[in-house]
Amino acid sequence: MGRRLATSVHVRHPETNEWLILQPGDEPDEALAEVITHPSAWERDADEDSEDGGEGDGGDVGAKADGDAKPRSRARKTADE
Protein backbone atom coordinates (compact mmCIF):
# COMPACT_ATOMS: atom_id res chain seq x y z
CA MET A 1 0.00 0.00 0.00
CA GLY A 2 1.36 3.41 -1.00
CA ARG A 3 1.12 6.77 0.66
CA ARG A 4 -2.24 8.57 0.64
CA LEU A 5 -2.77 12.23 -0.22
CA ALA A 6 -4.28 14.53 2.39
CA THR A 7 -5.16 17.31 -0.08
CA SER A 8 -5.74 17.91 -3.79
CA VAL A 9 -2.55 18.13 -5.82
CA HIS A 10 -1.92 19.41 -9.36
CA VAL A 11 1.09 17.62 -10.77
CA ARG A 12 2.68 16.97 -14.16
CA HIS A 13 3.26 13.26 -14.80
CA PRO A 14 7.03 12.74 -15.13
CA GLU A 15 6.72 10.26 -18.03
CA THR A 16 3.78 11.57 -20.12
CA ASN A 17 4.14 15.28 -19.24
CA GLU A 18 0.35 15.37 -18.78
CA TRP A 19 -1.17 17.57 -16.03
CA LEU A 20 -3.11 15.56 -13.45
CA ILE A 21 -5.33 16.54 -10.54
CA LEU A 22 -5.08 14.06 -7.68
CA GLN A 23 -7.70 14.09 -4.94
CA PRO A 24 -7.44 13.54 -1.16
CA GLY A 25 -7.28 9.82 -0.42
CA ASP A 26 -5.61 8.96 -3.74
CA GLU A 27 -2.57 6.67 -3.63
CA PRO A 28 -0.39 7.73 -6.59
CA ASP A 29 2.13 5.36 -8.13
CA GLU A 30 5.81 5.73 -7.24
CA ALA A 31 6.64 7.90 -10.28
CA LEU A 32 4.02 10.47 -9.26
CA ALA A 33 4.78 10.23 -5.55
CA GLU A 34 8.40 11.23 -6.21
CA VAL A 35 7.40 14.58 -7.74
CA ILE A 36 4.98 15.49 -4.91
CA THR A 37 7.49 17.01 -2.52
CA HIS A 38 5.34 19.15 -0.21
CA PRO A 39 5.08 17.31 3.14
CA SER A 40 1.60 18.68 3.90
CA ALA A 41 0.23 17.02 0.75
CA TRP A 42 0.53 13.61 2.41
CA GLU A 43 -1.53 11.99 5.16
CA ARG A 44 0.41 11.28 8.31
CA ASP A 45 1.40 7.67 8.83
CA ALA A 46 0.50 5.82 12.02
CA ASP A 47 4.25 5.59 12.74
CA GLU A 48 4.60 9.39 12.57
CA ASP A 49 1.64 9.85 14.93
CA SER A 50 3.19 7.55 17.52
CA GLU A 51 6.55 9.37 17.39
CA ASP A 52 5.05 12.72 18.42
CA GLY A 53 2.39 11.29 20.71
CA GLY A 54 -0.33 11.68 18.07
CA GLU A 55 -0.80 15.37 18.84
CA GLY A 56 -1.12 18.05 16.19
CA ASP A 57 -1.60 17.71 12.48
CA GLY A 58 1.82 18.85 11.27
CA GLY A 59 0.23 21.78 9.42
CA ASP A 60 2.58 24.37 10.91
CA VAL A 61 5.64 23.29 8.99
CA GLY A 62 8.02 26.23 8.87
CA ALA A 63 5.92 28.40 11.18
CA LYS A 64 7.72 30.57 13.69
CA ALA A 65 7.53 29.82 17.38
CA ASP A 66 6.14 32.52 19.68
CA GLY A 67 9.61 33.44 20.88
CA ASP A 68 10.83 34.05 17.32
CA ALA A 69 8.73 37.17 16.72
CA LYS A 70 10.62 40.35 15.82
CA PRO A 71 10.52 43.11 18.43
CA ARG A 72 8.78 46.29 17.37
CA SER A 73 11.10 49.12 16.47
CA ARG A 74 8.77 51.87 17.71
CA ALA A 75 5.56 52.24 19.64
CA ARG A 76 2.26 52.68 17.84
CA LYS A 77 0.50 56.00 18.09
CA THR A 78 -3.03 56.07 19.36
CA ALA A 79 -5.86 58.02 17.74
CA ASP A 80 -5.87 60.58 20.60
CA GLU A 81 -2.31 61.73 19.99
C-alpha distance (Angstrom), angle and dihedral (degrees) to the residues before:
residue distance angle dihedral
M1 . . .
G2 3.81 . .
R3 3.75 131.5 .
R4 3.81 118.6 -71.6
L5 3.79 125.5 -133.6
A6 3.80 119.0 -119.6
T7 3.82 95.1 -164.0
S8 3.80 141.3 20.3
V9 3.79 113.9 -77.9
H10 3.82 131.0 -165.3
V11 3.78 108.6 -152.6
R12 3.80 138.4 162.8
H13 3.81 112.3 -126.0
P14 3.82 107.2 -117.1
E15 3.83 94.2 -139.4
T16 3.83 104.7 36.7
N17 3.83 97.7 28.5
E18 3.82 87.6 -135.6
W19 3.84 119.7 144.1
L20 3.81 112.6 -118.7
I21 3.79 132.9 -172.5
L22 3.79 111.7 -147.1
Q23 3.79 119.5 -164.7
P24 3.83 131.8 -142.6
G25 3.79 109.8 -80.0
D26 3.82 94.0 29.1
E27 3.80 117.4 132.2
P28 3.82 105.5 -149.5
D29 3.79 121.4 -157.0
E30 3.80 119.3 -101.1
A31 3.83 94.6 -94.8
L32 3.81 91.2 57.2
A33 3.80 94.6 39.4
E34 3.81 90.3 58.3
V35 3.82 92.9 59.9
I36 3.83 94.5 47.9
T37 3.79 98.3 85.1
H38 3.81 103.5 159.8
P39 3.83 107.5 105.3
S40 3.82 93.6 -149.2
A41 3.81 90.5 60.6
W42 3.81 90.2 72.1
E43 3.79 130.9 73.1
R44 3.77 114.1 -116.2
D45 3.79 115.4 -103.3
A46 3.79 121.2 -125.6
D47 3.83 87.3 -115.2
E48 3.81 91.3 57.2
D49 3.81 91.3 49.2
S50 3.80 91.8 53.4
E51 3.82 92.6 49.7
D52 3.81 93.8 59.1
G53 3.79 96.3 33.8
G54 3.81 92.5 -100.4
E55 3.79 92.8 -80.9
G56 3.78 123.9 135.4
D57 3.76 129.7 11.0
G58 3.80 99.9 -109.2
G59 3.81 90.4 -118.0
D60 3.81 94.4 129.5
V61 3.78 96.0 71.1
G62 3.79 107.6 157.2
A63 3.80 94.4 6.1
K64 3.78 117.9 141.5
A65 3.77 120.8 -110.8
D66 3.81 117.8 -121.3
G67 3.79 91.6 -103.2
D68 3.82 92.0 55.3
A69 3.81 95.8 68.9
K70 3.80 116.6 121.8
P71 3.80 115.6 -112.6
R72 3.78 115.7 -115.7
S73 3.77 114.4 -103.2
R74 3.82 94.9 -147.3
A75 3.76 139.4 9.1
R76 3.79 120.6 -97.7
K77 3.76 118.6 -111.4
T78 3.76 118.6 -124.1
A79 3.80 124.4 -133.9
D80 3.84 91.6 -107.8
E81 3.80 94.5 61.4
